[in-house]
Amino acid sequence: MVSDQQVKWLWRLERTQLTLEVAAAKAGMDVKTARKYLRDRRLPSEMKERHEWRTRPDPFADVWEEVRERLDVEPGLQAKTLFEHLQGTQPGRFADGQLRTLQRRIKQWRATEGPAKEVFFPQQHQAGQLCQSDFTHCRELGITIGGEAFPHLIYHFVLSYSNWETGTICYSESFESLSEGLQQALWELGGVPREHRSDRMSAAVNNLTDRKEFTQAYESLLTHYRLEGQKIQAGRANENGDVEQRHYRFKQAVSQALMMRGSHDFASVTDYAEFLRKLFTRINAGRGGRLAEEMQVLRPLPERRLDTMRRMKVRVSPGSLVQVQRNSYSVHSRLIGELVEVRMKADTVEIWYGERKMEELPRLRGRGKHRVDYRHIIDWLVRKPGAFDNYRYREELFPTSWFRMSYDLLREQWGPRRGAKQYLQILALAARCGESAVEESLRVLLNESPERVSAAVVAGMLEEGAPRALITAVEVEPVSLAVFDELLSPNEVAA
């Protein structure tokens, strides 16, 4: 078969060779073939007849109208779904190998008669005009702090023109995390773009009944930095495409950096944050030119940062609890009935009364959670021991497993009522004398003389100074590997 390259070579040789025979021989073809291509002046690929006829009958010709009607009503139907329907309504007519034929037919219908597809319009970004931000979960990175799993999010900030980016560690998609992350990014950048676009996060956008576009707190944040807020349409993550794409690239960079580091474990959250800071610096190193263009047109920062904490007035319930964002926190019982100020930060909750900070508690994630400190209520529990067994938050009154084991042992030895009284007295000792000292005393008693566990014995040990339990030395004799030969047959041993 003659190729296009041979014919092109023949046309060149025709102008330099004396005879047709010589030119055809050098081009590697017969004289008659050479004469045909010299006369026709078309390449073999141009002379090839286009194949536009079917080589076999269409097995779906009789049922295509039914298939097309269904596609007109539900264009999203897959070919496999329709094929299985045809097999069910007409058993034995269609073989599994004919699915590909129907798929090609439906693909052609979608391209020629089907509904129009969504068009994505590439945007031309302007320097200093737009920044985008979003939260991204980092479970797949497998980060641990001191050997413990560290579930967290990253608040991710990106400039659309230069792709300069930074991020902040956070634990929930709260307004406090949004405010702290956005302000940290702007002050690290050293300027303010004109517009900020986010997805429809509830911390910023009113998604339900409120007619206002953004929440009041988010509006205040935008006003403070003279930012124009934008939100994407529901279910249209592509409208926040710059930061969405940077999520993937950023996590990929973190994963590679962790491989080079040789470990996913960090000594503290501060060490992990420093690791991320250096990574962002390295990622941004090649964006200096376009970033310089943005810096020339960015607006100046305000004189100070906006306070990121949220303040609210809450009354302490008779159970010595305050309800904050649908979570419960215990406070000291002396505050029962008082109106306290709750200051919510991204990671902590502060309880203030009369301009004095009374408590600083770790912030709970999610809703319907509770954090009860036995020190706040133990005095009254000792006076009302009968309330302990059915107390809604009883599990919070076992600081460690040693306290729980002691309680179970006291119930067995003293009975349910007297055992509960003894345990509450031990818990009161922990509140007055220190939890670690009481825990050490319980550990010694449980290991050496569990029958002596009681509040009086623990109090006596605390007065004397609780002795540390001796560490049991375990000796393991060396194992001779020769014993495994006994499992083999004589032939296998010889081998």
Backbone hydrogen bonds, N-H to C=O, Kabsch-Sander energy under -0.5 kcal/mol:
donor,donor_aa,acceptor,acceptor_aa,energy
7,V,3,S,-1.7
8,K,4,D,-2.2
9,W,5,Q,-1.9
10,L,6,Q,-2.2
11,W,7,V,-2.3
12,R,8,K,-1.5
13,L,9,W,-2.3
14,E,10,L,-2.0
15,R,11,W,-0.6
15,R,12,R,-0.8
16,T,13,L,-1.2
17,Q,13,L,-2.8
23,A,19,T,-1.6
24,A,20,L,-2.7
25,A,21,E,-2.3
26,K,22,V,-2.3
27,A,23,A,-1.7
28,G,24,A,-0.8
28,G,25,A,-0.7
29,M,24,A,-2.3
34,A,30,D,-2.5
35,R,31,V,-2.6
36,K,32,K,-1.9
37,Y,33,T,-2.0
38,L,34,A,-2.1
39,R,35,R,-2.0
40,D,36,K,-2.4
41,R,37,Y,-1.9
46,E,43,L,-0.7
47,M,43,L,-1.5
48,K,44,P,-1.0
52,E,50,R,-0.9
61,A,58,D,-1.3
64,W,60,F,-1.2
67,V,63,V,-2.0
68,R,64,W,-3.2
69,E,65,E,-2.3
70,R,66,E,-1.9
71,L,67,V,-2.1
72,D,68,R,-2.2
73,V,69,E,-1.5
74,E,70,R,-2.9
77,L,74,E,-1.8
82,L,78,Q,-1.9
83,F,79,A,-2.6
84,E,80,K,-2.4
85,H,81,T,-1.7
86,L,82,L,-2.3
87,Q,83,F,-2.3
88,G,84,E,-1.8
89,T,85,H,-2.3
90,Q,86,L,-2.3
93,R,90,Q,-1.7
94,F,90,Q,-0.6
98,Q,95,A,-2.0
99,L,96,D,-1.7
102,L,98,Q,-1.6
103,Q,99,L,-2.4
104,R,100,R,-2.2
105,R,101,T,-2.0
106,I,102,L,-2.6
107,K,103,Q,-2.4
108,Q,104,R,-2.1
109,W,105,R,-1.9
110,R,106,I,-2.6
111,A,107,K,-1.7
112,T,108,Q,-1.5
113,E,109,W,-3.4
114,G,109,W,-1.9
121,F,119,V,-0.6
125,H,123,Q,-0.7
129,Q,126,Q,-1.8
130,L,126,Q,-0.6
131,C,195,E,-1.8
132,Q,158,V,-2.8
133,S,197,R,-1.8
134,D,156,H,-1.8
136,T,154,I,-1.7
138,C,152,H,-1.7
141,L,138,C,-1.1
142,G,139,R,-1.7
144,T,264,H,-2.0
145,I,148,E,-2.7
146,G,144,T,-0.5
146,G,266,F,-2.7
148,E,145,I,-1.6
150,F,143,I,-1.9
153,L,170,C,-3.1
154,I,136,T,-2.1
155,Y,168,T,-3.0
156,H,134,D,-3.1
156,H,154,I,-0.8
157,F,166,T,-2.7
158,V,132,Q,-2.8
159,L,164,W,-2.5
160,S,130,L,-1.8
160,S,158,V,-0.5
163,N,159,L,-2.1
166,T,157,F,-1.9
168,T,155,Y,-1.6
170,C,153,L,-2.3
174,S,172,S,-1.3
178,L,174,S,-2.1
179,S,175,F,-3.3
180,E,176,E,-2.6
181,G,177,S,-2.5
182,L,178,L,-2.7
183,Q,179,S,-2.3
184,Q,180,E,-2.2
185,A,181,G,-2.1
186,L,182,L,-2.4
187,W,183,Q,-2.4
188,E,184,Q,-1.9
189,L,185,A,-2.3
190,G,186,L,-2.5
191,G,186,L,-1.1
192,V,299,R,-2.5
194,R,128,G,-1.3
195,E,129,Q,-2.1
196,H,228,E,-2.5
197,R,131,C,-2.6
198,S,230,Q,-1.8
201,M,199,D,-1.2
204,A,201,M,-1.9
205,V,201,M,-2.8
206,N,213,E,-1.7
207,N,205,V,-1.0
215,T,204,A,-2.3
219,E,215,T,-2.5
220,S,216,Q,-2.1
221,L,217,A,-1.8
222,L,218,Y,-2.5
223,T,219,E,-2.5
224,H,220,S,-2.2
225,Y,221,L,-1.3
226,R,223,T,-0.9
227,L,222,L,-2.7
228,E,194,R,-2.3
229,G,227,L,-0.6
230,Q,196,H,-2.4
232,I,198,S,-1.3
236,R,233,Q,-2.0
239,E,236,R,-1.6
240,N,237,A,-1.7
241,G,238,N,-1.5
244,E,240,N,-1.9
245,Q,241,G,-2.7
246,R,242,D,-1.9
247,H,243,V,-1.8
248,Y,244,E,-1.2
249,R,245,Q,-2.0
250,F,246,R,-3.2
251,K,247,H,-2.5
252,Q,248,Y,-2.1
253,A,249,R,-2.3
254,V,250,F,-2.6
255,S,251,K,-2.6
256,Q,252,Q,-2.1
257,A,253,A,-2.5
258,L,254,V,-2.4
259,M,255,S,-1.8
260,M,256,Q,-2.2
261,R,257,A,-2.1
262,G,258,L,-1.8
263,S,258,L,-0.9
266,F,144,T,-2.2
272,Y,268,S,-1.7
273,A,269,V,-2.6
274,E,270,T,-2.1
275,F,271,D,-2.0
276,L,272,Y,-2.2
277,R,273,A,-2.2
278,K,274,E,-2.1
279,L,275,F,-1.8
280,F,276,L,-2.7
281,T,277,R,-2.0
282,R,278,K,-2.0
283,I,279,L,-2.6
284,N,280,F,-2.4
285,A,282,R,-0.7
286,G,283,I,-0.6
287,R,284,N,-1.9
288,G,285,A,-0.7
291,L,287,R,-2.2
292,A,288,G,-2.2
293,E,289,G,-1.2
294,E,290,R,-1.7
295,M,291,L,-2.6
296,Q,292,A,-1.1
297,V,293,E,-0.5
297,V,294,E,-1.4
298,L,294,E,-1.2
299,R,192,V,-2.9
310,R,344,M,-2.3
312,M,342,V,-1.9
314,V,340,V,-2.7
316,V,338,E,-2.4
317,S,321,L,-3.1
320,S,317,S,-2.1
322,V,329,Y,-2.5
324,V,322,V,-0.6
324,V,327,N,-3.1
327,N,324,V,-1.5
328,S,369,K,-2.2
329,Y,322,V,-2.1
330,S,371,R,-2.1
331,V,320,S,-2.3
333,S,376,H,-1.4
335,L,332,H,-2.2
336,I,333,S,-1.7
337,G,316,V,-1.9
338,E,335,L,-2.4
340,V,314,V,-3.0
340,V,338,E,-0.7
341,E,352,W,-2.8
342,V,312,M,-3.3
342,V,340,V,-0.5
343,R,341,E,-0.5
343,R,350,E,-2.6
344,M,310,R,-3.3
344,M,342,V,-0.6
345,K,343,R,-0.5
345,K,348,T,-2.9
349,V,361,L,-3.0
350,E,343,R,-2.4
351,I,359,E,-2.6
352,W,341,E,-3.0
352,W,350,E,-0.5
353,Y,356,R,-2.6
356,R,353,Y,-0.6
358,M,351,I,-3.2
358,M,356,R,-0.6
359,E,351,I,-1.5
361,L,349,V,-3.0
363,R,347,D,-2.7
368,G,326,R,-2.2
371,R,328,S,-2.1
374,Y,372,V,-0.6
376,H,373,D,-1.7
377,I,373,D,-0.6
377,I,374,Y,-0.7
378,I,374,Y,-1.7
381,L,377,I,-1.7
382,V,378,I,-2.3
383,R,379,D,-1.0
384,K,380,W,-1.7
387,A,384,K,-1.7
388,F,385,P,-1.6
391,Y,388,F,-1.4
394,R,391,Y,-1.8
396,E,393,Y,-1.4
397,L,394,R,-2.2
398,F,395,E,-1.1
404,R,400,T,-1.6
405,M,401,S,-2.6
406,S,402,W,-1.9
407,Y,403,F,-2.3
408,D,404,R,-2.3
409,L,405,M,-2.2
410,L,406,S,-2.6
411,R,407,Y,-2.1
412,E,408,D,-1.5
413,Q,409,L,-2.3
414,W,410,L,-3.1
415,G,411,R,-1.2
419,G,415,G,-2.5
420,A,416,P,-1.8
421,K,417,R,-1.9
422,Q,418,R,-2.5
423,Y,419,G,-2.4
424,L,420,A,-2.5
425,Q,421,K,-2.0
426,I,422,Q,-2.0
427,L,423,Y,-2.6
428,A,424,L,-2.1
429,L,425,Q,-1.9
430,A,426,I,-1.9
431,A,427,L,-1.8
432,R,428,A,-1.9
433,C,429,L,-3.5
434,G,430,A,-1.3
438,V,434,G,-1.7
439,E,435,E,-2.6
440,E,436,S,-2.1
441,S,437,A,-1.9
442,L,438,V,-2.5
443,R,439,E,-2.3
444,V,440,E,-2.1
445,L,441,S,-2.4
446,L,442,L,-2.8
447,N,443,R,-1.6
448,E,444,V,-2.4
449,S,445,L,-1.8
452,R,449,S,-2.0
453,V,450,P,-1.4
458,V,454,S,-2.1
459,A,455,A,-2.4
460,G,456,A,-2.3
461,M,457,V,-2.3
462,L,458,V,-2.1
463,E,459,A,-1.8
464,E,460,G,-2.0
465,G,461,M,-1.6
472,T,470,L,-0.6
475,E,473,A,-0.5
477,E,475,E,-0.5
481,L,479,V,-0.5
483,V,480,S,-1.3
484,F,481,L,-1.4
485,D,482,A,-1.5
486,E,483,V,-1.0
487,L,484,F,-1.5
488,L,485,D,-1.6
493,V,489,S,-2.1
494,A,490,P,-2.0
495,A,491,N,-2.1
